[in-house]
């Protein structure tokens, strides 16, 4: 890799590490929109859900609550 590319990679890593601890604090927007998506998608008890790119589980956890013990959620 070029020096420029390595520098950009290091910069991105530093930025992520700086922001990651507060990723979903404050307004908790990711959690809000995750719950909203579960509502809009019409996920019901007993459903099977695949959450691709689950991140911190903003959709995964509300979906798991919604489907209950008879459903399945994979993230």
ChimeraX attribute file (.defattr): number of C-alpha atoms within 10 A of each C-alpha:
attribute: neighborCount
match mode: 1-to-1
recipient: residues
	/A:1	6
	/A:2	7
	/A:3	8
	/A:4	9
	/A:5	10
	/A:6	11
	/A:7	12
	/A:8	12
	/A:9	12
	/A:10	12
	/A:11	12
	/A:12	12
	/A:13	11
	/A:14	11
	/A:15	11
	/A:16	12
	/A:17	11
	/A:18	11
	/A:19	10
	/A:20	10
	/A:21	9
	/A:22	10
	/A:23	13
	/A:24	15
	/A:25	11
	/A:26	7
	/A:27	8
	/A:28	12
	/A:29	12
	/A:30	16
	/A:31	18
	/A:32	14
	/A:33	13
	/A:34	18
	/A:35	18
	/A:36	15
	/A:37	16
	/A:38	20
	/A:39	14
	/A:40	9
	/A:41	10
	/A:42	11
	/A:43	17
	/A:44	17
	/A:45	16
	/A:46	15
	/A:47	17
	/A:48	15
	/A:49	19
	/A:50	13
	/A:51	15
	/A:52	10
	/A:53	10
	/A:54	13
	/A:55	10
	/A:56	12
	/A:57	16
	/A:58	22
	/A:59	25
	/A:60	23
	/A:61	18
	/A:62	20
	/A:63	29
	/A:64	23
	/A:65	13
	/A:66	21
	/A:67	18
	/A:68	14
	/A:69	11
	/A:70	9
	/A:71	16
	/A:72	16
	/A:73	19
	/A:74	12
	/A:75	13
